[in-house]
Amino acid sequence: MQLFVYQMEFKFKLSDFLMDEVSVIQNNLLPIDFAGSVEEKRLCIATMGHILDKMGEASGRAQNLRTPVTSALKFANSDQIIYLMVNLNANNCDGNVIGFLKMGWKNLFIFDLAGMYIQKRCFCCLDFYIHESKQRQGYGKQLFDFMLKDNSVTVNLIPIDRPSEKLLKFLQKHYHLSTIVPQPNNFIVYEQFFNDQI
């Protein structure tokens, strides 16, 4: 299974495993709506693992990270979900991968607006990547909005893990988030995070 780096095309037919433009991948490496035989599930798990490894590597390179934060091994059996966006009709109908958004629950200690610590279990953005050939075409906003609707959550309530400058600009452009409340960890929150506490 060879990855064509520039377009995120794979040597298998994505529609054999995915039905929609955006699929929710569970921590067992299966799409949430996947129904198949034991052998089909095994093949799907291997395929999703390969995709997540390659997409995680691409995300890590884009963020200049020493090691990727997303891989099949790290994701398996974690408290996380991945939203995977694909174009099933591209690449002679074999499909290609547009990007992914990894979300998960974390218990965080956060400084509030008064400088006091609060402890809160938060639904967090852990990794977000749209392939370079697909950026600035609305896919990132579409993927992020899908996740927000799927979880009935507003973007201001989501801490972001080590956001890149691109992600910060994305959040400002599309969701008007700009004022960060400094935190002692790798996560950032915006002042609107505390709106429900005022």
N, C-alpha and C positions, 0 to 999 in steps of 0.2 A: 504494500500500500504506500505509494509514493505521493508526497505532497507537492503540488505545484505552487511554489511559494508566493508568487505574485497575485494569484487570483483565488487562493484557498479552494482549489479544486482537488478532489480525491479520486482514487481509483476504485470507487464503488458508487452505487446508485443511492443517493441520499433518500429518495422516496421509498426505498425498501424498508426504511426505519422511521422516517419522519413524515407526518401528514400535513403539517401546517408551516406557514412562513416563520412563526415563532413557536418553539416547542419548549416545554418545561422538562428539564432533565433532572431526575431524582438522584439522590446520593447512592443509589444502586446502579447508576449509569444507564438507566432505562428512561425513555420518555414516559411521562405520567400516563399517557393514553395508549401505551404499547400493549398489544395483545398478540401473542405468538406462542409457538411451541417452545419447548426447552431448548432445542437447537437454535431456533430463531432468536431467542433471548440471549443465548451465549454469543451469537454472532453480533447482535446489536450492542451488547456490552463491550465487546472488543472494538467495535467501530466507534462508539461514542468515546471510549477511552483514547483511541488514536486521535480523534478530532480534538478532544480537550487538551491532550498533550501538545499538539501542534499549535492550537490557538493560544494556549497558555504561554508557549515559547514566544510566539509573535507578540503577545501583549507585553511580556517581559522585556523584549528587545525595544519595543516602542517606548517603554517607560525607563529604559536604561538601567534595568535591574540586573543584579548579578545572577540571581536565580529566579525562575518564574514563580509567581504566587499561586498559579493555577496549574494543576496536573490531575490526571485521573487518580493517581495514588493518594494525593492530598484530599481530593474531593470525595472519594469513596467512603461511605459510612460516616460522613461529617454531618454537621448541623447546617447544611447549605443546600441551595438549589441553584441551577443554572438555567438562564433563559438563552436559548440558542436560536439565532436568526439565520435563515437560509433562503436561497433562491432555488427552488426545486426544478425550475425550467431551464436554468443556465447549463452551460457545458454539455450541450447536446442531450439535455434532459437528465444528465447524471446529477446535476445540481452543484452549487457551491455554497460555502459558508460565508456569511456577511459579517457576523460578529457574535459576541456573547456578553452576558451580564451575570456575574456571580453574586448572589445574595446569601446572607446567613445571620443567625442570631448570636449576639455577643452580650455578655454582662460587662457593662462599662462603668467606670467611675468618671464622672464628667463635672467640670467646673460650670456652674450656672452663671447667670448674668451678674449675680452679687458676689461671685468669687467663692461660693460655697460648693463643696463636693456633694453630688447626688449619685446614687447608684441606680442604674436602670438597665433592664434587659431591652436591647434595641435590635431592630431589623436593619442590618448594615449592608452597604455596598462594598464588596470586597475586591472586585475586579471588573473592569468594563473596557471592552475593546471592539472597535469596528475596524475591519481591514482597511488599510490605507487607500486602496482603490475604490472604496465605497464611502469614504468620509465626505462630509459636507453635501450629502444628498438626502438628508432627513431620516436615515436609517437609525441613527443613535437615538433621536427623539422618539421615533416610533417604538423602538425596543424598550426604552426607559418608561414610556407611557403605558406600554403593555404590562410591564412589571407592576407599576403603581396601581393600575386598575385591577390586576389579578390579586393583589394583596389588600385592596381598599385602604391604601395608605397615601399620605401626601409627602411630597419630596422633602419638605423641611424637617420631617421627623426621622430622616435616614442619615445616620453618621456615615462618613466616607472614609475608607481606609487608605491612607497615603495617596491622596489624589494627585494626578499630574496637572501641570498647568493647562493642558488641553481640556481636562475634565472640569477644572475650575471655571474656565471660560465657557464651556458647554452649559454648566449649571447657571451661570450668570445670564447667558444669552436666552436660554429657553425657560428658566424658572425664576429669574430675577433674584437669585441668591448671591449676595456679595459680601456681607459682613460676617466674617468668621469669628467665633468665640474661641480664643486660644485654649488648647488642651495639652496636658502633659504626656499624652500617648500619641500613637500614630494616626488616630482618627481626628477628623475635623467635624465640627457642627457649626451651623449658622445660627444667628441670633433668633431666627424664626423657630428654631427647635424648641424654644422655651415658651412659645405662644400659649400653649395649653396650660402653662403653670402661672400665667399672669392673672 
